[in-house]
Amino acid sequence: MDAVRLIVTSRRALAGSEGAPEILTEVWQAQALAQAIGSRLAVFGPPELRGEALGLTELAGRGCGVLEVPDLAEGDLRAAQLTELGDARQSLMHLGSLLGEVGIALVGMASAADDETTYWQCMEAIDAADESRDRVREMLRRLADREEGLPEAG
């Protein structure tokens, strides 16, 4: 499945999540998807994105690592369904939006947390999502710079 379609699916699932366990599962899914997209871009993406894409892979991996691995049924891991990136710019724009929504969901969870463990887990996941989103923004900037440098087709 292509990256944009998986990201849209993740955004819908996150928006429809109710309760901390379901939200945390969707946050983990989003970070795993960001990690997979970063990995694909690092290998197959434009050369000017490869360093930032590696950074995204590491940061998103950290985002997964601070959360408990959800108990997913076989075939439910969206990151494993990624078969193509499609347009890098489109994928990154959608991924940036997803990571922003992840941050918002985590802020809500942290604000309502009944225990310190959940609060700090959310705070660390917020940091990872924000840093991942920063990498996505940087890759979008680099793509824009590359497009500005291309000669006009005529």
Secondary structure, DSSP 8 states (H G I E B T S, - for coil): -BHHHHHHHHHHHHHT--SHHHHHHHHHHHHHHHHHHHHHHHHHS-GGGHHHHHHHHHHHHHHHHTS------TT--GGGG--B--SHHHHHHHHHHHHHHHHHHHHHHHHH-SSHHHHHHHHHHHHHHHHHHHHHHHHHHHHHHHHHHS----
